[in-house]
């Protein structure tokens, strides 16, 4: 069997769109929340207006969207599995919610931009602006929670099991490209006018979703199957699966939760780490982090090919071990050139893990008609981790006197836990082609 790269690249525009927005969001929103606090401002290269919150509160606010998404994303998989329209099962949610998300996303940076200099960091006196900021965040992230599972479920819908790791490599390559554009071009735009990265990311997202809708058509047989289903039957696809599959899926979901707790914590606070520990500007910190995205992109397709040769489980374990070692070294060597090199290796290792995790989850399924349900389970683990990771690491940072370097100790602990969980996984390898 050969992978249709053109088709998969087109599917990848959906993940490209979400990656652009997440990269901008995770890089600049934590800075907006903490700017105005004297301890944080002392590390800033250029004065930035913000709300002066602690790292703990920043971590909590960064997870409010994930708390809501935890309840939305898992059910959107089975709901879209059983949605019948002339344009497909997944597309209605994508083309209606993406524009809403983009509009709210474009409004996020306006509140910090309007803060009067004399009130910088005084969140208690910025009630209206802070409320506008939080509502914009909430609307954007709730809309994304609705369409994210359907957009990711398009890949297993259109690609057979033996090719899903390779296809997911292409999908993540597209996501990595979105991240690089957000970091590099967004970093330059941020220096000119702080809302520009958000507007640039929103425009790219609208273009990507338009291409996805224009070029990608869902399989008619799966759409027709949804037409004949009665009722929503949420999570119906999880019933009556073999006991061994349940055990393996449980260990796999726990492993995914653990490694995303670690990864999300580093991603959320890396811009703050760059400012406070490395002594660079927030825009430069975003550009440094983009190194990991570059190597992730370069190795995304090879990681899928490697998994097809040695197996998905073994590939994931290798990636986790390498990344754990890299993070421990980073803790002891907070030097810009060293961190850049370590991030390069970390991006490569992360591709071995991330590319093969979703294919393992969906290939635990015994039916091709409920892959959205299993995609939803994947996001249960990822979303819950996105709640726990930033809060936990924000708490550790505050506990250690704003020592942002501690993110490189907490994360390896969760990677080791993920390795232990993966040892109990027995299902999820590529299925034999029919």
C-alpha positions in Angstrom: 0.0 0.0 0.0 1.2 3.5 -0.8 0.3 6.7 1.0 -1.5 9.3 -1.1 0.7 12.3 0.1 -1.3 14.9 -1.8 -4.6 13.9 -0.1 -2.9 13.7 3.4 -1.3 17.1 2.9 -4.7 18.6 2.1 -6.2 16.9 5.3 -3.3 18.5 7.2 -4.5 22.0 6.6 -7.0 21.4 9.4 -4.2 20.7 11.9 -2.1 23.5 10.4 -4.9 25.9 11.3 -5.2 24.9 14.9 -1.4 24.8 15.4 -1.0 28.4 14.2 -3.5 29.6 16.8 -2.2 27.4 19.7 1.4 28.5 19.1 0.6 32.2 19.2 -1.7 31.7 22.2 0.8 29.7 24.3 3.6 32.1 23.5 2.1 35.5 24.3 -1.0 35.0 26.5 1.1 33.9 29.6 3.2 37.1 29.0 0.1 39.3 28.9 -1.2 37.7 32.1 2.1 38.2 34.1 3.4 41.5 32.7 3.0 44.3 35.2 4.4 42.2 38.1 7.7 43.9 39.1 9.5 40.6 39.5 8.5 39.6 36.0 8.9 43.0 34.4 12.5 43.1 35.6 13.3 40.4 33.2 11.5 41.9 30.2 13.7 43.5 27.4 10.8 45.8 26.4 8.0 47.1 28.6 4.8 45.1 28.1 1.4 45.9 29.5 -0.4 43.2 31.3 -2.4 42.1 34.4 0.4 41.3 36.9 -0.8 37.9 37.8 1.3 35.2 39.6 2.6 32.2 37.8 0.1 30.0 39.6 -2.9 32.1 38.6 -1.4 32.3 35.1 -1.2 28.5 34.9 -4.8 28.3 36.1 -6.2 30.8 33.6 -4.2 29.0 30.8 -6.2 25.8 31.7 -9.7 27.3 31.9 -10.3 26.5 28.3 -9.0 23.0 28.8 -11.4 22.4 31.6 -14.3 23.3 29.3 -12.7 21.4 26.4 -12.4 18.3 28.6 -16.2 18.0 28.5 -16.6 19.1 24.9 -13.9 17.4 22.9 -14.6 13.8 24.0 -18.3 13.9 23.1 -17.7 15.7 19.8 -16.0 12.6 18.4 -19.0 10.3 18.8 -21.5 13.1 17.9 -19.7 13.7 14.7 -19.5 9.9 14.1 -23.2 9.9 13.9 -23.8 13.3 12.1 -25.2 13.1 8.6 -25.2 16.1 6.2 -24.6 16.6 2.5 -21.1 17.9 3.3 -20.1 15.1 5.6 -19.9 14.1 9.3 -17.0 16.3 10.3 -17.2 19.4 8.0 -20.3 21.1 9.6 -18.5 21.6 12.9 -15.2 22.7 11.2 -16.7 25.4 8.9 -19.0 26.9 11.5 -16.8 27.0 14.6 -13.4 27.9 13.0 -14.6 31.5 12.0 -16.0 32.1 15.5 -12.7 31.0 17.0 -10.7 33.3 14.7 -12.9 36.3 15.5 -12.5 35.9 19.3 -8.7 35.1 18.8 -8.2 38.4 17.0 -9.8 40.3 20.0 -7.5 38.7 22.7 -4.5 41.1 22.4 -6.7 44.3 22.3 -7.3 44.4 26.1 -3.5 44.4 27.1 -2.9 47.0 24.3 -5.5 49.3 25.9 -4.1 49.2 29.5 -3.1 52.7 30.7 0.6 52.9 31.7 -0.3 54.0 35.2 -2.5 51.0 35.7 -0.1 48.4 34.3 -0.3 45.2 36.3 -3.1 46.4 38.6 -5.7 43.7 37.7 -8.0 44.9 40.5 -8.4 48.2 38.7 -8.7 46.7 35.2 -12.0 44.9 35.7 -13.6 45.7 32.4 -10.5 45.1 30.3 -9.7 41.8 32.2 -13.2 40.6 31.7 -13.0 41.4 27.9 -9.7 39.5 27.8 -11.1 36.4 29.6 -14.3 36.3 27.6 -12.3 36.5 24.3 -10.2 33.6 25.5 -13.2 31.6 26.5 -15.1 32.0 23.2 -12.1 31.3 21.1 -11.2 28.1 23.0 -14.7 26.8 23.3 -15.2 27.1 19.6 -11.9 25.3 19.0 -12.9 22.6 21.4 -16.0 21.9 19.2 -14.2 21.5 15.9 -10.8 20.1 16.9 -11.8 16.5 17.4 -13.8 16.4 14.0 -10.8 17.9 12.2 -8.3 15.4 13.6 -10.8 12.5 13.0 -10.6 13.2 9.2 -7.2 11.5 9.0 -8.2 8.0 10.2 -11.5 8.4 8.3 -9.5 8.7 5.0 -6.4 6.6 5.6 -6.2 2.8 6.2 -4.6 1.5 9.4 -1.2 0.4 8.0 -0.5 3.9 6.7 -1.8 6.0 9.7 1.5 6.6 11.4 3.0 7.8 8.1 -0.1 9.9 7.5 0.0 11.4 11.0 3.6 12.3 10.3 2.4 14.4 7.3 -0.4 15.9 9.4 2.0 16.9 12.2 4.4 18.2 9.6 1.7 20.6 8.5 1.0 21.5 12.2 4.7 22.1 12.7 4.8 24.4 9.7 2.0 26.3 11.3 3.9 26.6 14.6 7.1 27.8 12.8 5.2 30.5 11.0 3.5 31.6 14.2 6.8 31.7 16.1 9.1 33.2 13.5 6.8 35.6 11.6 4.7 36.1 14.8 7.8 37.1 16.7 8.7 39.7 14.1 5.2 41.1 14.0 5.0 41.2 17.8 7.9 43.7 17.9 6.0 45.9 15.5 2.6 45.8 17.1 1.6 43.2 19.7 -1.8 42.2 18.3 -0.3 41.5 14.8 0.7 37.8 15.6 -2.9 37.1 16.5 -4.4 38.7 13.4 -1.8 36.9 11.2 -2.6 33.6 12.8 -6.3 34.1 12.4 -5.9 34.9 8.7 -3.8 31.8 8.1 -6.4 29.7 9.9 -9.3 31.0 7.7 -7.3 30.3 4.6 -6.4 26.8 5.8 -10.0 25.9 6.7 -11.2 27.2 3.3 -8.7 24.9 1.5 -9.7 22.0 3.7 -13.4 22.4 2.9 -12.7 22.9 -0.8 -10.4 20.0 -1.4 -11.2 17.3 1.1 -14.3 15.1 0.8 -15.3 12.6 3.4 -15.8 8.9 2.5 -19.4 8.4 1.3 -19.8 5.0 2.9 -19.0 6.4 6.4 -21.4 9.3 5.9 -24.1 7.0 4.7 -23.6 4.8 7.8 -24.1 7.8 10.0 -27.4 8.5 8.1 -28.9 5.2 9.3 -27.9 5.5 12.9 -30.7 6.2 15.4 -30.1 8.7 18.2 -26.8 10.2 19.3 -25.5 7.1 21.1 -22.5 8.9 22.6 -19.6 6.6 23.4 -21.6 3.7 21.8 -18.4 2.7 20.0 -16.7 1.8 23.3 -19.2 -0.9 24.2 -18.5 -4.6 23.8 -14.8 -4.2 23.0 -12.5 -7.1 24.1 -11.2 -7.0 27.7 -7.6 -7.1 26.5 -8.3 -4.0 24.3 -9.8 -2.2 27.3 -6.7 -2.9 29.5 -4.3 -1.8 26.8 -6.3 1.3 25.9 -6.4 2.3 29.6 -2.6 2.1 29.9 -2.2 4.0 26.6 -4.5 6.8 27.7 -2.7 7.1 31.0 0.7 7.2 29.2 -0.6 9.9 26.9 -1.9 11.9 29.9 1.5 11.7 31.6 3.6 12.8 28.7 1.3 15.6 27.8 1.4 16.9 31.4 5.1 17.2 31.0 5.1 18.6 27.5 2.3 21.2 28.1 4.1 22.5 31.2 7.3 23.3 29.3 5.4 24.8 26.3 3.3 27.0 28.5 6.1 28.5 30.6 9.0 28.4 28.1 8.6 32.1 27.1 8.7 33.0 30.8 11.7 30.8 31.2 13.4 32.5 28.3 12.8 35.9 29.9 13.6 35.0 33.5 16.4 32.5 33.1 18.0 32.9 29.7 17.7 36.7 29.8 16.1 37.1 26.3 13.0 38.9 25.2 9.7 37.1 25.0 9.8 37.3 21.1 13.3 35.8 21.1 12.1 33.0 23.5 9.4 32.1 21.0 12.0 32.0 18.2 14.2 29.7 20.3 11.3 27.4 21.0 10.7 27.2 17.2 13.9 25.2 16.9 12.1 22.2 18.4 9.3 22.7 15.9 11.8 22.7 13.0 13.3 19.3 14.0 9.8 18.0 14.8 8.8 18.9 11.3 11.9 17.4 9.7 11.5 14.1 11.5 7.7 13.8 11.5 7.5 11.7 8.3 10.6 9.6 9.2 9.1 8.8 12.6 6.0 7.3 11.0 8.2 5.3 8.7 10.3 4.1 11.7 7.2 3.0 13.5 6.1 1.0 10.4 9.4 -0.9 10.7 10.0 -1.4 14.4 6.5 -0.9 15.8 4.7 2.1 17.3 5.2 1.1 20.9 8.9 0.7 20.6 9.2 4.0 18.7 7.3 5.9 21.4 9.5 4.4 24.2 12.7 5.5 22.4 11.4 9.0 22.0 10.4 9.3 25.7 13.8 8.1 26.9 15.7 10.6 24.6 13.5 13.5 25.6 13.8 12.7 29.3 17.6 12.8 29.1 17.5 16.1 27.1 15.3 17.8 29.7 17.5 16.8 32.6 20.6 18.2 30.8 18.7 21.4 30.1 18.1 21.9 33.8 21.8 22.0 34.5 22.9 24.0 31.5 20.7 27.2 31.1 22.8 28.6 28.3 21.2 29.8 25.1 23.3 27.9 22.6 23.0 24.7 24.7 19.3 25.1 25.1 18.9 25.6 21.3 20.8 22.3 20.7 18.8 20.4 23.3 15.5 21.7 21.9 16.6 20.5 18.5 17.1 17.0 19.9 13.9 17.3 21.9 11.8 18.1 18.8 13.2 15.0 17.1 12.4 12.8 20.1 8.9 14.4 20.5 8.1 13.4 16.9 8.7 9.8 17.7 6.2 10.0 20.6 3.5 12.3 19.2 3.3 11.1 15.6 2.5 7.5 16.7 0.1 8.1 19.7 -3.1 8.9 17.9 -2.7 6.0 15.4 -2.3 3.7 18.4 -5.5 4.9 20.0 -7.7 4.7 16.9 -6.2 1.3 15.9 -7.4 -0.1 19.3 -10.9 0.2 17.8 -12.6 -2.8 16.3 -14.8 -0.7 13.9 -13.9 1.9 11.3 -17.2 3.7 11.8 -16.5 5.0 15.3 -13.0 6.5 14.9 -14.2 9.9 16.1 -15.1 8.3 19.4 -11.5 7.0 19.9 -10.1 10.3 18.7 -12.2 11.9 21.5 -10.6 9.6 24.0 -7.2 10.7 22.8 -8.2 14.3 23.6 -9.6 13.3 27.0 -6.0 12.5 28.0 -4.5 15.5 26.2 -7.0 18.0 27.5 -6.9 16.8 31.1 -3.1 17.0 30.9 -3.3 20.5 29.6 -5.3 21.3 32.8 -2.9 19.6 35.2 0.4 20.5 33.6 0.4 24.3 33.7 -1.2 24.5 37.2 1.2 22.0 38.6 4.2 23.7 37.1 3.0 27.2 38.0 2.7 26.0 41.6 6.2 24.6 41.6 7.6 27.8 40.0 6.0 29.9 42.7 7.0 27.5 45.4 10.7 27.8 44.3 10.6 31.6 44.3 9.8 32.0 40.6 12.5 29.6 39.5 11.3 28.8 36.0 14.2 26.3 35.5 12.3 23.8 37.5 10.1 23.0 34.5 13.0 20.8 33.3 12.8 18.7 36.4 9.0 18.2 36.8 8.6 17.2 33.1 11.0 14.2 33.2 9.2 12.7 36.2 6.0 12.5 34.1 7.9 11.1 31.1 9.1 8.3 33.3 5.6 7.6 34.4 4.5 7.5 30.8 7.3 5.0 30.0 6.0 2.7 32.8 2.4 2.9 31.5 3.5 2.1 27.9 5.0 -1.1 29.1 1.5 -2.3 29.8 0.2 -1.5 26.2 -0.4 -4.5 24.0 -2.7 -3.2 21.3 -2.6 -0.3 18.8 -0.1 -1.5 16.3 -1.0 -1.2 12.6 -3.6 -3.6 11.4 -3.1 -5.9 8.4 -4.5 -4.4 5.3 -7.6 -6.1 3.9 
